[in-house]
Amino acid sequence: MKQKIAVLGAGTMGHGIAASFAMGGHQVNLYSRSMESAARGFQQIREDLDVMVSLEYISPAEEESALGSISLHADLGRAVMDRDYVIESLPEDLELKTEFLRKLDALCPEHTILASNTSSLKLDQMGKALSPERLKRFVINHWFNPAHIVPLVELSDYGNNDREVLEEIYAMHIDLGKQPVYVYKDIPGMLANRLQQAVLREIFSLMEKGVATAEDLDRTMQYGPGFRYPLAGPVRIVDYGGSDVWCVEAGNLLPDMDDSHEPNPLFQQRLETGELGLKTGKGFYDFCGQDAAGIRARFNEDMIRQLKLSKEFFMK
């Protein structure tokens, strides 16, 4: 039996999470503080699924079935009153999230599992808003943008849950076609964001030193290490090459690599100039005069093509 889902927040992440569950055959209540914002989220879901249809990732009938399984709500109580799984995707504000979790604990049935899509807040801080019994049914469930495309989801396994709860959540995401991973310690950033920041720290250090351009560093990752990652992750690649080789390389390189604990000055410079990237027309790349929406759309289309290929040949 498919779980009944509620997604709280219809913005950047929420609408994509709702779309994923709907495509997986779940009945989804999409909640926002107003019906107007919920409707905007639903319209974005329709546009996202239209693209998937155009690329033959899903059929028109599958799109209509998914859209038909989504109900819009601006009343929190009605949105969650009969749900099995409720995930909040609200702004990264601890006070806001704990306020909602406290309400959810009272409004949801006893069996409901609560989840947070937070990428930076700690479970034990948010969990203070919950009763001891609900805490056993509370997880961090971190998705990546765009949520309806990127396969990875991170699940907290910090010792507060009953084992069967985690197994149920894991199996549910497998059924969606996602790739769930467990995180065993309540650390900032969980897994993927920490790995991204480690790579970016060295990239910006190399740029600051004048070693290479942003374009060539991007090409280095895209056509070098990154080219292999859909087939094998970094640890497996170490095994393929041999720990003896990699250990010698690490010994030679690590003393010379960046180990700073603050954001690179190149970030701060762009904050000061307002050059924040695509949304302002310029960042490390110049997007002036270009169609920002078109760039994002083409990137999403390429990711859908990659997802289609990965599911056919690589993802197990």
N, C-alpha and C positions, 0 to 999 in steps of 0.2 A: 504493500500500500504506500502510495506517494505521500510524503509529509506535506502538511499545509504550512506555507511560508508567509512571513511578514517581513518586508524590508522597510526600515525606517529611514527616510531621506531619499529624495528622488533626484538628487544632483549628480555630480560627476561620477561618483562610484555607485551610488544607490541604484540608479536606473539600469546600469550594466549588470549589477548583481541580480536585480529583479528579472532582467531579460534572460540571464543564464538559467535561473531556476524555472522560468516559464518554458524555455526551450527544452528543459529536461522533463517536462510533463507535470510540474507541480502547479497547484493553485496558489497564486501569489497575491497578497494584499500589499500594495505600494502606498505607504503613508508619507504625507508631507503636511506642513502646518496649514496649508491652504489648498483648496481644490485646484486653484489656478497653477500653483507650482507642481502639484501632482500631475496635472494634465500636460505641463511642459515636459516633465520627465517621461510620460507615456509617449508623447510625440517624438522624443529623442529615441526611445526604444523602437518605435515604428521606423524611423529613418535608419537606425542601425541595422535592423532586420531587413529592410529594403536592400541595403548594400549586400548583405549576406545572400539574399535571393539572387541579386544580379550577378554574383560571382559563383552561383550554384553550390553554395555551402549548405543552404537549406532550401527547401521547396516552398513555393507560394502557400501551399496547404499547411506546411509546418509553421510558417510565419503567422498565418491567421489563427492557427490553433494556439500558438504561444500568446499572441495578443489577446485572444479570447479568454485566456486563463488568468489575466491580470485585472484586479479590481483596484480602483483608486479610493483613497480614504484621507480625510482630514480630521477624523475622530479617532484618537489613539486607542480608546477602549474597544471600539468596533473593529479596528484593524487587527487587534491581537487576541480577541476574546476566545477564539477557537483554534489558535495556531499551535503547531508542533515545534516550529523553529522560527525564532525571531532574531534578525540581525539588524543592528543599528549601524548606519553609515552617516553619522552626524559630524559636524566640525570637530577638530581635535581640541576640544575644550573639556577638561576634566570635570568641572562643575556641571556643565550641560549634560555630559554623558551620565554622570552619577545620578543626576536628577531624573533622567529618563529611565535608568535602570531601576531606581527605587519605585517609580510608577509601574514599570513593567512587572516587577516582582509581585505587586498587588493585583494587577489587571489580568495577568496570564494564568491559564490553568496550571495545576501543579506539575504536570508532565512536561511543560514547555521548556525547551532548551533556549537559553539566551546567548547571543554572540555579539561581539563588538568587532567592527572592521578597523579598529585603531591601528595605526602604524607606529605610534610613539608612546602611548600611555601604558602604564603597568597594570596588569590584571589585579594585583592585590590592592591597588589604590581604588580602582573602580568597584572591586568586589565588596568593599566596605558598605556599599549601598544595599547589598543583598542579604537575605536571610541565609543561615547556614545550609539549609536544604537546597535553596536555589543556587548557591555557590557551587554545589556539586554538578550543576547543570548549566554552567557558564564557561564560555571559552572566548579566546581571541581568535577570530577567523579573518585573517588579513588577505584581501584580494589585491590584484594589480590592475592598473588602468591601461587600456580599456578592459573592464572586468568581463565583458561578454566575449572577449577574444583571447586574452592571455591565460594560459592553462594553470599557472601556479596559484595555489592558495596555501597559506601558512596557518597551521593549527597549534594552539598552545596545549602543551601537556605538562603542566606545572605541578601536578599532584593534587589539585583540588577536585578533579572530576572522578566519578565512577567510570571504570574502564569501558563499560558497555556504552556509555554516552559518547566517548571519543570514537569508539568503533562505529557507532551509528553515523556520526558526522562524517567520518572518513569515507565510509561506504557511500553515503549520499553524494559526496563530491566526486567520487569515482564514477558514479552513475551519471553525473553531469558531463563526464568527459574531461574533468579537471585533473590536475596532478597535485594532490595534497601532500604536504610535508609536515612532520612534527617538529616543534621547537620545545626543548626540555628545560630551558632556563628563562626566567622572566627578565630578558635583557633588552635595552633600547634597540629599536630597529629590527628586531627578530633576525632573520637570516639574509634575505635578498637585499634589503636596504644597506646592511653593513657591507656586503660584498660589493655593491655598487659604489659605495663611498670609498672603499679601499682602492678600487681601480681609479676613480676620479681623483683621489688625492695625488696619486703618482702622475696621472695625466696632466693635471694643472701645474704640478711642480715642474714637469718637463717643459710645459709651455712657458712658465715664468722664467726658466733658465735659458730659453731660446733654443732648446734642443730640437724642437719640431713644431710645425703649425698644427692648429686644431684640426684642419682637414686631414693632414697626414696621420695624426694620432687616431682619429676616427677610422680612417682606412686601415690602419694597423690592427685595431681591434676587430673591425668588421670582417677583414679578409685574412686575419691571422688567427689568434686565439678564438675569437667569436665564431669563425667559420666552422670550427669543430664542435662547438657546444650543443647544437641540436642533436648531434650523434653521441657525444660523450662529455660528461662534466669534467671539471678540472682535476678532481681526485683520480678518476678513472684514467685520465690522460697521463697523470704521473705514473700510474702502474704500467701503462703501455710503453712509456719511455724508460722507466726504471728509476727507482728512488735514488740509486747511486748517482745518476746523472743530474737529477733535479736537486739533490742535496748539495752537490758541489756548486751548482749554479746559484743556489740560494746563499751559500756562504760567500760567494764572490760579489753578489749584487746587493744583498740586504743592507750591509753597512753604508752603502752609497745612496740608498733610497729614502724617500721622504717619510718622516715619522712624526709630522706635526700633529698637534691636537686641536688646531683651530682651522676654520675654513680658509682656503687659500686667498691671498689678497686679490686675486683676479675676480673672485666672487664679489668682494666688497666694492671694488672699482665699478662693477656693473650695477650694483645697488645704488651707488652714488650718482651715476650718470643716467639711471633709469633704463638701461639697456638690458632688459630682463629676458629677451629671447623673442620667440615668435609672436607672443601676445603684445609686444611693444614695437615690433618691426625690426628690432636689432638686438643681438646678444653677442655670442662668440661668432655667429654667422650674421650676415646682413640679409634681412628679408624684406627690405623696403620695396614697395611697389608690387609685392607678391600677394597672392590670395591666401591668407592664413587658413581659412576654412578649407580651401582646396588642398593645401599642403597636408593638413591633418587628415582629410578624407583619403588622399592617396596613400598616406602612411598606414591608415587603418586597413585599406584595401590590400596593401601588400602584406600586412600581418595576417589577414584572413587567408590569403593565398598560402602563406607559410604554414599557418595552422592546418589548412587542408592537406598540404603535403606531409607535414609532420605526423598527423593522425593516420595517414595512409601508409607511411613507410617507417617512421621512427619511434613514435610514442607507444609504449607498452602498457 
